Amino acid sequence: MLSLPVVLPEEPPLRVYSLPALLYCERLFYLEEVENIHVANEYVYGGRQLHAELAADEDGEAVQVELSSDSWGLVGKVDCLRRRDGSYIPYEHKRGRPQPATDDQPARPWPSDRLQVIAYAVLLEEAFEKPVPEGRIRYHATQQTLRVPVDQQAKDDLRQAIVRARQLRASLERPAVTTDERRCAKCSLAPVCLPEEVRHQRQPHRPVERLFPPDRDGATLHIVAHGSSVGCAGDSLVVRHPDLPESRYPAHQLEAVLIHGFSQISTQALRVCVQHDVSVHWLHSSGHHFASLVSTVGQVQRRIRQYRALTDESLCLRLARALALAKVSGQYRYLLRATRNSPTLRQQLAQTLEALQQHLRSIARAADRDALRGLEGIAAVHYFTGLRALLNDRVPVELRSSQRSRRPPLDRFNALLSYGYGLLHTAVLRALLASGLEPAFGFFHTPRSSAYPLALDLMELFRVPLWDLVVIGSLNRSQWDPQADFEVTPAKVWLSEAGRRKAIALFENRLQENFRHPVLQYSLSYARCLELEARLLEKEWTGEPGLFARARLR
């Protein structure tokens, strides 16, 4: 018989509810119970609805009981408890079907369901100090109730599972993706685990079954007008301003709140945001990020892995080279695409395009990160020369620029670039935080300001498609008013409130547009692509590398 290790007082008990995940997929168990990542999908919501309906239909005989055991190191709540023939019987209710009957045996419970009801049975035995001979599982899809004997073999199986669960909780490494592909299709954590993407990397010609969501889960609320206040009423956020109508936004429909400039949010509203996993970010009027409020529960293992990996110079060099190649390649492809219908403009930019090609060849051979930074910086000078040349004849002189100026921007063109890059920095930061990564610890940029190095790293992949392309297009369509949309002083140029609203609308609309990933061959919004790339980055140091920074602008 397998002995049960002594549970140390500081070691938290296992939730009985976690044991089915252990048998279903060890990676699922690790993500939920060790990294504390929880995502509800239609199957999770369906199970919750079933339990709510059962609770509403109680007939006085069935009850729910919370139980715990120090000796087993378990804690849990029995779905349903009934007394039969002088013994208490735990019941588990499942929406689905049991294992189908065969010629040799009748329908059987799934191993994960069996283990769960066995765990409740041993908790009942200890609580009431009476034997519990069996548990029962009700499969509502087929209206079948199956019995599970609680014998010595059942208890040994439970002990073995508990030992394995504790081993996983003590590890910093995620278990491998399950070999049973069918289990991934209904898993709520497939967007975090990315099992199909891992399989594609190992078998490039294998088609990817789409499990990653096409768009983000909620909307982004921007508070732009100075003097606004955000409060709450129930589970809704309420935005008030002395000169504007009151607005209400259900928290469950939001993903993030961005507060621009001089506005405030109440403690009660912050609490609602935390309860609904809505991140809150504060930005200067210039668009630069300076603070965030997000939930960081369960991110310890992920960040330890990140810290350990990004102290490896060889890994950092590999990631930095892939990033620099992706960035400069994107700049080169954009200039090519923007000049394909204009032979004159293509000829005008011939030297710029040749310089970018040369830098791409040099980046591939760079010996260290310092060399990569230098090459990327020189390539950026050539690129911005080409970018300014893409403005058509209808763009007024006030909206043009002769050079790149950033801190502070000295003309309207640079003010547009800087503000959009500020929005992009916050969007990338949100993706990194949602993925459990530490944005202050990067591999290419060095700490130099309030901007987070890892956010600056990931931004490089999206500057061209998410803002440069948008700005040039909007300027060529005459969407900007040089007077109304900007505030100009001798020392600095920035966007007015009207200009900020226009920039935010352009940026948010771009985030909603779909992008077909050229490697994985499925479409998703740019907003979701930010998170995908953050999760692919994490895989570079969790044993599943090869997909980060491979997407390219067409």
KEKE-376133 format. One line per 3 residues: number of its first residue (from 1); their letters; for each residue z, x, y of C-alpha. Coordinates in steps of 0.02 Angstrom, whole numbers, m for minus. Layout:
<atoms>
NUM = a = Z:X:Y  ...
</atoms>
This chain:
<atoms>
1 = mls = 0:0:0  m46:64:173  112:92:274
4 = lpv = 122:24:451  157:157:584  309:133:692
7 = vlp = 265:53:858  331:155:1002  418:54:1138
10 = eep = 294:112:1271  142:66:1166  84:m109:1213
13 = plr = 60:m231:1068  m112:m279:1006  m173:m452:1046
16 = vys = m214:m550:890  m365:m614:985  m434:m436:988
19 = lpa = m438:m414:799  m597:m518:770  m687:m404:893
22 = lly = m628:m253:793  m710:m315:634  m862:m385:724
25 = cer = m900:m223:818  m784:m77:853  m876:m42:1015
28 = lfy = m842:m220:1074  m658:m199:1032  m652:m35:1129
31 = lee = m737:m105:1284  m623:m258:1289  m457:m190:1233
34 = ven = m462:m9:1291  m573:m15:1445  m522:m194:1487
37 = ihv = m701:m253:1517  m722:m440:1498  m881:m540:1530
40 = ane = m895:m725:1491  m1062:m792:1427  m1114:m962:1358
43 = yvy = m1032:m928:1190  m866:m877:1270  m870:m1029:1385
46 = ggr = m912:m1139:1234  m758:m1076:1142  m648:m1107:1294
49 = qlh = m716:m1284:1309  m680:m1319:1126  m498:m1264:1146
52 = ael = m480:m1367:1304  m545:m1521:1212  m426:m1490:1068
55 = aad = m279:m1475:1187  m328:m1640:1269  m337:m1729:1101
58 = edg = m169:m1676:1030  m92:m1811:922  87:m1751:927
61 = eav = 74:m1656:762  m28:m1507:818  51:m1382:938
64 = qve = 12:m1212:1012  143:m1075:989  153:m903:1068
67 = lss = 217:m772:946  252:m585:946  316:m454:825
70 = dsw = 382:m280:862  366:m227:680  182:m275:671
73 = glv = 147:m232:851  57:m396:878  61:m536:1004
76 = gkv = m39:m696:1007  m52:m884:1028  m88:m992:876
79 = dcl = m227:m1118:912  m144:m1252:810  12:m1260:702
82 = rrr = 49:m1395:572  182:m1419:441  115:m1449:265
85 = dgs = 219:m1461:104  371:m1385:189  276:m1235:261
88 = yip = 199:m1200:430  10:m1176:424  m86:m1089:565
91 = yeh = m255:m1164:608  m398:m1075:697  m540:m1177:774
94 = krg = m714:m1103:786  m870:m1178:865  m990:m1102:739
97 = rpq = m1023:m1105:553  m941:m1012:408  m1033:m891:296
100 = pat = m1154:m1001:197  m1125:m1043:16  m1222:m950:m118
103 = ddq = m1255:m981:m303  m1101:m877:m344  m974:m940:m218
106 = par = m940:m1077:m91  m942:m1059:98  m822:m925:159
109 = pwp = m740:m879:324  m813:m734:419  m708:m575:396
112 = sdr = m661:m571:580  m601:m753:576  m506:m722:414
115 = lqv = m413:m573:488  m364:m672:643  m284:m815:547
118 = iay = m195:m691:431  m119:m609:585  m53:m776:646
121 = avl = 19:m811:474  122:m650:467  186:m684:643
124 = lee = 242:m857:587  326:m785:433  428:m667:541
127 = afe = 468:m798:673  528:m933:553  585:m817:412
130 = kpv = 490:m922:285  335:m881:182  168:m941:251
133 = peg = 55:m955:97  m109:m986:188  m201:m1011:351
136 = rir = m344:m1129:386  m503:m1112:489  m596:m1263:556
139 = yha = m783:m1233:586  m837:m1371:702  m1025:m1346:684
142 = tqq = m1016:m1400:501  m851:m1497:508  m779:m1387:370
145 = tlr = m599:m1328:351  m581:m1171:244  m420:m1102:172
148 = vpv = m369:m920:186  m237:m856:61  m103:m748:142
151 = dqq = m66:m637:m7  m28:m452:m23  m212:m405:m9
154 = akd = m227:m504:152  m77:m413:227  m145:m243:174
157 = dlr = m311:m284:257  m218:m329:416  m117:m167:411
160 = qai = m275:m64:391  m357:m152:539  m205:m122:649
163 = vra = m206:63:606  m390:75:653  m361:m22:815
166 = rql = m225:100:866  m337:248:828  m470:177:942
169 = ras = m345:141:1080  m290:324:1075  m469:389:1092
172 = ler = m567:426:1251  m734:407:1163  m826:243:1144
175 = pav = m879:202:965  m1064:205:928  m1176:53:951
178 = ttd = m1172:m58:796  m1312:m37:670  m1320:m226:647
181 = err = m1436:m277:788  m1407:m463:758  m1229:m450:820
184 = cak = m1285:m393:993  m1388:m547:1034  m1236:m659:1064
187 = csl = m1116:m526:1127  m1050:m557:1302  m1034:m370:1334
190 = apv = m1215:m325:1294  m1249:m299:1482  m1112:m166:1483
193 = clp = m1144:m90:1312  m1337:m87:1332  m1366:m74:1143
196 = eev = m1552:m110:1152  m1578:24:1282  m1488:149:1171
199 = rhq = m1598:102:1023  m1753:118:1131  m1705:294:1184
202 = rqp = m1687:344:1001  m1847:253:951  m1961:252:1105
205 = hrp = m2096:146:1024  m1973:12:974  m1987:m144:1085
208 = ver = m1830:m184:1183  m1752:m355:1155  m1698:m413:1327
211 = lfp = m1507:m425:1334  m1478:m363:1512  m1470:m505:1641
214 = pdr = m1620:m520:1758  m1518:m550:1916  m1344:m528:1987
217 = dga = m1204:m649:1946  m1166:m712:2121  m1217:m710:2303
220 = tlh = m1165:m586:2438  m1078:m657:2591  m1108:m556:2751
223 = iva = m989:m584:2897  m1090:m521:3046  m1029:m610:3203
226 = hgs = m889:m515:3291  m728:m614:3303  m754:m709:3139
229 = svg = m607:m744:3025  m611:m774:2837  m477:m886:2764
232 = cag = m469:m994:2609  m450:m1174:2555  m413:m1189:2370
235 = dsl = m537:m1075:2281  m661:m1072:2424  m679:m948:2565
238 = vvr = m685:m1024:2739  m773:m931:2880  m727:m979:3058
241 = hpd = m792:m920:3227  m753:m991:3401  m938:m1021:3438
244 = lpe = m1004:m1066:3265  m980:m1210:3140  m854:m1183:3001
247 = sry = m931:m1131:2834  m861:m1141:2657  m912:m1039:2504
250 = pah = m843:m1069:2328  m773:m903:2268  m846:m921:2092
253 = qle = m1020:m919:2169  m992:m754:2259  m1006:m575:2200
256 = avl = m956:m484:2359  m902:m508:2540  m963:m384:2671
259 = ihg = m872:m385:2837  m975:m304:2975  m889:m243:3132
262 = fsq = m739:m329:3210  m691:m477:3101  m541:m511:2992
265 = ist = m495:m584:2823  m327:m660:2777  m212:m601:2638
268 = qal = m232:m769:2551  m422:m751:2555  m409:m576:2483
271 = rvc = m303:m644:2342  m436:m775:2302  m567:m637:2300
274 = vqh = m466:m531:2180  m434:m679:2065  m620:m717:2055
277 = dvs = m674:m534:2043  m760:m540:2214  m765:m367:2294
280 = vhw = m732:m351:2482  m811:m214:2587  m787:m168:2770
283 = lhs = m931:m91:2869  m947:m24:3045  m1070:m109:3161
286 = sgh = m1188:36:3124  m1192:m17:2941  m1087:128:2877
289 = hfa = m958:85:2745  m776:131:2773  m667:31:2650
292 = slv = m674:m78:2494  m560:m189:2392  m604:m201:2207
295 = stv = m511:m223:2044  m494:m58:1951  m399:m118:1797
298 = gqv = m448:m27:1637  m554:110:1717  m447:258:1664
301 = qrr = m547:307:1509  m713:289:1600  m657:400:1743
304 = irq = m580:532:1630  m747:545:1539  m836:559:1707
307 = yra = m720:695:1773  m736:794:1612  m926:780:1611
310 = ltd = m957:821:1794  m861:984:1782  m997:1044:1662
313 = esl = m1122:1142:1769  m1263:1127:1643  m1248:937:1639
316 = clr = m1239:926:1828  m1394:1035:1845  m1490:927:1722
319 = lar = m1441:767:1813  m1476:842:1984  m1650:899:1929
322 = ala = m1690:727:1858  m1629:646:2020  m1727:763:2135
325 = lak = m1886:740:2032  m1866:551:2038  m1834:549:2226
328 = vsg = m1978:662:2278  m2094:581:2152  m2052:411:2229
331 = qyr = m2088:476:2404  m2253:551:2347  m2307:393:2256
334 = yll = m2264:283:2405  m2369:386:2524  m2512:384:2400
337 = rat = m2500:196:2378  m2486:162:2565  m2644:262:2602
340 = rns = m2754:211:2456  m2857:91:2563  m2871:209:2712
343 = ptl = m2970:368:2678  m2939:426:2857  m2750:410:2841
346 = rqq = m2756:491:2668  m2847:639:2742  m2722:646:2885
349 = laq = m2580:660:2760  m2669:780:2642  m2556:927:2687
352 = tle = m2399:819:2670  m2453:758:2499  m2496:934:2442
355 = alq = m2326:997:2502  m2236:860:2404  m2336:904:2248
358 = qhl = m2287:1087:2268  m2104:1041:2288  m2110:935:2130
361 = rsi = m2171:1087:2033  m2035:1196:2111  m1897:1068:2075
364 = ara = m1942:1071:1890  m1910:1260:1890  m1757:1268:2004
367 = adr = m1620:1380:1936  m1468:1294:2012  m1409:1148:2115
370 = dal = m1412:1242:2279  m1596:1277:2254  m1627:1095:2212
373 = rgl = m1539:1038:2370  m1645:1155:2474  m1808:1096:2395
376 = egi = m1759:913:2412  m1715:939:2595  m1881:1024:2636
379 = aav = m1975:888:2542  m1884:757:2647  m1949:837:2808
382 = hyf = m2128:822:2745  m2098:645:2683  m2030:579:2849
385 = tgl = m2180:654:2937  m2289:551:2822  m2179:398:2836
388 = ral = m2197:391:3025  m2386:403:3006  m2389:241:2906
391 = lnd = m2353:136:3062  m2510:43:3118  m2581:30:3293
394 = rvp = m2491:m134:3330  m2319:m54:3324  m2260:m25:3505
397 = vel = m2213:149:3561  m2029:98:3579  m2020:75:3390
400 = rss = m2097:242:3347  m2012:410:3321  m2058:593:3327
403 = qrs = m1917:658:3216  m1777:605:3100  m1607:585:3186
406 = rrp = m1459:514:3092  m1285:541:3164  m1311:460:3284
409 = pld = m1488:386:3281  m1574:423:3445  m1715:296:3438
412 = rfn = m1752:124:3367  m1848:185:3215  m1705:296:3159
415 = all = m1579:159:3198  m1672:47:3076  m1674:181:2942
418 = syg = m1489:221:2964  m1432:40:2962  m1531:1:2805
421 = ygl = m1466:157:2719  m1291:99:2762  m1324:m67:2676
424 = lht = m1398:24:2528  m1248:140:2516  m1131:m10:2503
427 = avl = m1244:m95:2374  m1247:63:2267  m1059:84:2289
430 = ral = m1034:m93:2223  m1142:m53:2071  m1042:105:2034
433 = las = m875:15:2051  m937:m127:1941  m980:4:1810
436 = gle = m807:82:1821  m867:248:1893  m779:351:2026
439 = paf = m898:357:2176  m809:506:2254  m857:624:2112
442 = gff = m1044:660:2106  m1162:792:2037  m1289:824:2177
445 = htp = m1215:788:2348  m1058:879:2406  m913:792:2496
448 = rss = m948:803:2682  m907:636:2764  m840:462:2726
451 = ayp = m993:431:2616  m959:444:2430  m1055:586:2343
454 = lal = m1098:487:2185  m1156:340:2291  m1265:460:2391
457 = dlm = m1332:528:2226  m1382:359:2157  m1450:304:2327
460 = elf = m1589:432:2314  m1674:329:2179  m1682:175:2291
463 = rvp = m1711:233:2470  m1900:212:2458  m1915:46:2364
466 = lwd = m1765:m42:2444  m1778:11:2625  m1917:132:2678
469 = lvv = m2052:18:2609  m1965:m134:2685  m1946:m56:2859
472 = igs = m2126:3:2870  m2190:m165:2812  m2083:m262:2936
475 = lnr = m2134:m148:3081  m2318:m165:3039  m2297:m355:3035
478 = sqw = m2219:m351:3209  m2054:m426:3151  m1946:m325:3272
481 = dpq = m1914:m355:3456  m1883:m187:3543  m1767:m269:3672
484 = adf = m1676:m411:3582  m1647:m322:3416  m1576:m158:3482
487 = evt = m1443:m91:3599  m1493:71:3684  m1388:203:3771
490 = pak = m1432:384:3815  m1321:447:3673  m1358:321:3536
493 = vwl = m1467:176:3480  m1404:41:3363  m1448:m136:3311
496 = sea = m1388:m287:3407  m1310:m434:3314  m1481:m516:3304
499 = grr = m1554:m354:3237  m1417:m336:3108  m1445:m513:3046
502 = kai = m1631:m477:3031  m1601:m314:2937  m1477:m396:2818
505 = alf = m1600:m537:2781  m1739:m412:2743  m1624:m309:2632
508 = enr = m1553:m457:2536  m1728:m529:2509  m1784:m362:2440
511 = lqe = m1636:m357:2321  m1693:m525:2252  m1869:m465:2215
514 = nfr = m1910:m422:2035  m1949:m248:1972  m2027:m213:1803
517 = hpv = m1939:m63:1730  m2080:55:1679  m1979:132:1536
520 = lqy = m1887:m19:1465  m2030:m139:1505  m1928:m288:1561
523 = sls = m1911:m365:1734  m1752:m379:1834  m1705:m397:2016
526 = yar = m1677:m240:2119  m1496:m297:2140  m1472:m293:1952
529 = cle = m1572:m132:1937  m1439:m43:2040  m1308:m86:1910
532 = lea = m1425:m44:1765  m1455:130:1835  m1268:157:1860
535 = rll = m1236:111:1679  m1380:221:1619  m1301:364:1719
538 = eke = m1136:340:1628  m1227:352:1462  m1278:530:1507
541 = wtg = m1101:586:1465  m1054:459:1331  m1172:524:1196
544 = epg = m1322:413:1237  m1424:511:1366  m1606:506:1413
547 = lfa = m1641:351:1519  m1562:392:1688  m1683:418:1834
550 = rar = m1838:389:1730  m1901:236:1824  m2037:271:1951
553 = lr = m2120:175:2093  m2289:115:2034
</atoms>
